[in-house]
């Protein structure tokens, strides 16, 4: 067993969560084991608590043309990170990946949280490394601290240090390239599976009954953005918008006035639960189509609720709430506009 983090010679944090990892230093456990670790300050000396088990065993390299052009990169919406996490998880399976190609892309904590939730949906790996973003893959060409893994340069070797000695190893041998086509295919799979129902008039515009937000729980920043997107607008009478949020964040959002603004729009904020634990009546019995900005929930919702799920950005969710419908494709512009594919 590992003692508390301060006394453990291997510096990997032993913070735990019984859900998909929300950083590459937070490890997944079954329910109740994490509570036992919190009570005792000890964790099993096994799995990703060991340096050797945190080493990446494959490389996922994002092709440059899978990213929006630099001049429009600031306009990339929040669908990018969960979509990429979903694709990376599919490719990783149970292996710890090193993800390259995002070194010049800014990512907020919320972006990485969305990536992690989607990655944990399709992968069985306990953690991952994103060069330039996660603590053990900072991308700096210098010796690593004990137990860490970093990319010394984009195309260079990986320097892995273990307690008691350093090991210079080549980049994980198996390499998968991620291109724009894979991102589009994953988006279509999440966005209704690519199937577009038509009405009697032949229109592919689809009525929406529920907007499901907060999977993982909405952050204060996300609630601020949502309040700004809904300000001065009116929710369609046939649509419910429900946001899952942690109790403390709900308190902070209320103090900032975001809760009042969202309730004025017609949104409902719920705490102390999760979309993946809920069905009717939170999901309206008459609901047929759910729109969400969560790749995790777009993946699970059809099986959990028996409803059709559509995936889009936060702004797309608000637009669907206002219109009462969603178009044949909710693909964001950055994903739909570039035709270049991998050569």
ZAMARGU-4260 file (C-alpha; in steps of 0.2 Angstrom, whole numbers, plus 5000, padded with zeros to 4 digits):
<rodrens>
0) 5000/5000/5000 | 5006/5018/4997 | 5005/5030/5012 | 4999/5048/5010 | 5005/5058/4996
5) 5018/5068/5006 | 5027/5052/5012 | 5026/5043/4996 | 5043/5042/4987 | 5035/5041/4970
10) 5027/5059/4968 | 5012/5054/4958 | 4997/5062/4967 | 4984/5050/4974 | 4969/5060/4972
15) 4955/5049/4966 | 4938/5051/4958 | 4925/5037/4954 | 4922/5044/4937 | 4932/5048/4921
20) 4948/5057/4925 | 4948/5076/4926 | 4967/5078/4924 | 4981/5066/4920 | 4985/5066/4938
25) 4968/5060/4944 | 4966/5041/4944 | 4950/5032/4943 | 4943/5020/4956 | 4927/5010/4959
30) 4915/5018/4970 | 4919/5016/4989 | 4938/5012/4986 | 4941/5031/4984 | 4932/5034/5000
35) 4943/5022/5009 | 4958/5030/5002 | 4952/5047/5008 | 4949/5040/5025 | 4965/5031/5027
40) 4977/5042/5017 | 4983/5026/5009 | 4981/5019/4991 | 4986/5002/4983 | 5004/5002/4977
45) 4998/4996/4960 | 4992/5002/4943 | 4995/5020/4939 | 5002/5024/4956 | 5018/5016/4950
50) 5029/5026/4938 | 5031/5011/4926 | 5012/5010/4924 | 5011/5029/4920 | 5022/5028/4905
55) 5014/5030/4888 | 5013/5015/4877 | 5006/5023/4861 | 5007/5039/4853 | 4992/5049/4846
60) 4997/5063/4834 | 4985/5076/4829 | 4988/5081/4811 | 4991/5100/4809 | 4976/5101/4797
65) 4964/5093/4810 | 4966/5109/4819 | 4957/5125/4813 | 4969/5138/4805 | 4979/5149/4817
70) 4970/5164/4811 | 4953/5157/4817 | 4959/5146/4831 | 4952/5158/4844 | 4935/5155/4837
75) 4935/5136/4840 | 4920/5132/4851 | 4919/5121/4866 | 4914/5105/4855 | 4933/5103/4850
80) 4939/5096/4866 | 4926/5083/4870 | 4926/5077/4852 | 4945/5075/4852 | 4944/5066/4869
85) 4931/5054/4862 | 4942/5050/4847 | 4958/5048/4858 | 4949/5036/4870 | 4943/5025/4855
90) 4961/5024/4849 | 4969/5021/4866 | 4958/5008/4873 | 4966/5002/4889 | 4983/5009/4885
95) 4991/5025/4891 | 4993/5037/4877 | 5005/5052/4873 | 4995/5065/4863 | 5005/5076/4852
100) 5000/5091/4841 | 4991/5102/4854 | 5007/5111/4860 | 5002/5128/4853 | 4983/5127/4857
105) 4977/5135/4873 | 4966/5124/4884 | 4956/5130/4900 | 4953/5118/4914 | 4935/5116/4908
110) 4942/5111/4891 | 4953/5098/4898 | 4938/5092/4910 | 4927/5090/4894 | 4942/5081/4885
115) 4944/5069/4901 | 4925/5065/4902 | 4924/5060/4884 | 4941/5051/4884 | 4935/5041/4899
120) 4919/5036/4890 | 4928/5027/4876 | 4944/5022/4885 | 4949/5010/4899 | 4965/5019/4902
125) 4967/5027/4920 | 4976/5042/4913 | 4984/5051/4898 | 4998/5063/4893 | 4995/5078/4882
130) 5012/5086/4877 | 5012/5104/4883 | 4997/5103/4894 | 4997/5089/4907 | 5009/5090/4922
135) 5020/5075/4916 | 5021/5081/4898 | 5026/5099/4899 | 5036/5098/4882 | 5051/5106/4890
140) 5068/5098/4883 | 5075/5095/4901 | 5077/5081/4913 | 5060/5076/4921 | 5056/5075/4939
145) 5056/5057/4946 | 5041/5048/4939 | 5036/5060/4925 | 5036/5058/4907 | 5038/5072/4894
150) 5041/5075/4876 | 5058/5083/4873 | 5052/5090/4857 | 5038/5086/4845 | 5047/5073/4835
155) 5060/5068/4847 | 5062/5055/4861 | 5053/5053/4877 | 5064/5055/4893 | 5057/5045/4907
160) 5064/5046/4924 | 5061/5033/4937 | 5065/5033/4956 | 5083/5028/4956 | 5088/5031/4938
165) 5084/5039/4921 | 5079/5029/4906 | 5080/5037/4889 | 5067/5028/4878 | 5061/5032/4860
170) 5043/5038/4857 | 5030/5025/4860 | 5032/5014/4845 | 5014/5012/4840 | 5008/5029/4832
175) 4990/5034/4826 | 4987/5049/4817 | 4971/5059/4820 | 4964/5069/4805 | 4949/5079/4802
180) 4940/5065/4794 | 4940/5055/4810 | 4934/5070/4820 | 4920/5072/4808 | 4915/5054/4809
185) 4915/5055/4828 | 4905/5070/4828 | 4892/5062/4817 | 4891/5047/4828 | 4888/5058/4843
190) 4876/5069/4833 | 4862/5057/4831 | 4873/5043/4823 | 4872/5052/4806 | 4853/5048/4804
195) 4842/5062/4800 | 4824/5060/4802 | 4812/5069/4790 | 4794/5075/4793 | 4780/5074/4780
200) 4786/5089/4771 | 4803/5082/4769 | 4812/5094/4781 | 4827/5087/4791 | 4824/5101/4805
205) 4821/5091/4820 | 4810/5096/4835 | 4819/5097/4852 | 4812/5094/4869 | 4826/5094/4881
210) 4843/5103/4882 | 4854/5093/4894 | 4870/5103/4901 | 4882/5099/4914 | 4890/5082/4911
215) 4902/5084/4919 | 4895/5097/4931 | 4895/5114/4924 | 4909/5126/4931 | 4906/5144/4936
220) 4914/5149/4920 | 4902/5139/4910 | 4887/5146/4919 | 4894/5163/4916 | 4895/5159/4897
225) 4878/5151/4897 | 4871/5167/4906 | 4878/5178/4892 | 4872/5167/4878 | 4854/5167/4885
230) 4854/5185/4890 | 4839/5194/4881 | 4833/5179/4873 | 4817/5168/4875 | 4817/5149/4877
235) 4805/5140/4866 | 4789/5135/4876 | 4791/5116/4870 | 4809/5115/4877 | 4816/5112/4894
240) 4834/5116/4898 | 4842/5108/4913 | 4859/5111/4920 | 4868/5099/4932 | 4880/5108/4944
245) 4889/5105/4960 | 4881/5113/4976 | 4896/5125/4979 | 4897/5131/4961 | 4878/5134/4962
250) 4880/5144/4978 | 4894/5155/4969 | 4883/5156/4953 | 4869/5163/4963 | 4880/5176/4971
255) 4886/5181/4954 | 4868/5183/4948 | 4870/5169/4935 | 4856/5158/4942 | 4844/5172/4942
260) 4848/5176/4923 | 4847/5158/4918 | 4830/5155/4928 | 4824/5170/4919 | 4827/5162/4902
265) 4818/5146/4909 | 4833/5135/4913 | 4832/5123/4928 | 4848/5120/4938 | 4850/5104/4948
270) 4863/5099/4960 | 4869/5083/4969 | 4865/5071/4955 | 4872/5067/4937 | 4864/5065/4920
275) 4870/5047/4919 | 4859/5043/4935 | 4843/5051/4929 | 4828/5046/4918 | 4810/5051/4919
280) 4803/5063/4925 | 4819/5074/4924 | 4819/5068/4906 | 4802/5073/4901 | 4791/5058/4897
285) 4786/5066/4880 | 4804/5070/4875 | 4810/5062/4859 | 4826/5072/4856 | 4839/5078/4868
290) 4853/5091/4863 | 4869/5091/4873 | 4886/5099/4873 | 4893/5083/4882 | 4901/5070/4871
295) 4899/5058/4886 | 4881/5061/4888 | 4878/5060/4869 | 4886/5043/4869 | 4876/5036/4884
300) 4859/5045/4883 | 4851/5034/4870 | 4854/5019/4880 | 4850/5027/4897 | 4834/5036/4891
305) 4829/5028/4875 | 4829/5045/4867 | 4839/5052/4852 | 4854/5062/4856 | 4861/5077/4846
310) 4878/5084/4850 | 4883/5102/4847 | 4892/5117/4856 | 4886/5127/4871 | 4880/5140/4859
315) 4872/5127/4848 | 4862/5121/4863 | 4856/5138/4867 | 4851/5141/4849 | 4841/5124/4849
320) 4832/5130/4865 | 4827/5146/4857 | 4822/5138/4840 | 4814/5123/4848 | 4823/5113/4834
325) 4840/5108/4828 | 4845/5107/4809 | 4851/5092/4799 | 4869/5095/4805 | 4875/5103/4820
330) 4893/5103/4815 | 4902/5119/4820 | 4910/5129/4806 | 4928/5125/4810 | 4924/5106/4808
335) 4913/5108/4792 | 4922/5121/4782 | 4939/5113/4780 | 4940/5100/4766 | 4958/5095/4767
340) 4961/5077/4773 | 4977/5067/4777 | 4989/5063/4763
</rodrens>
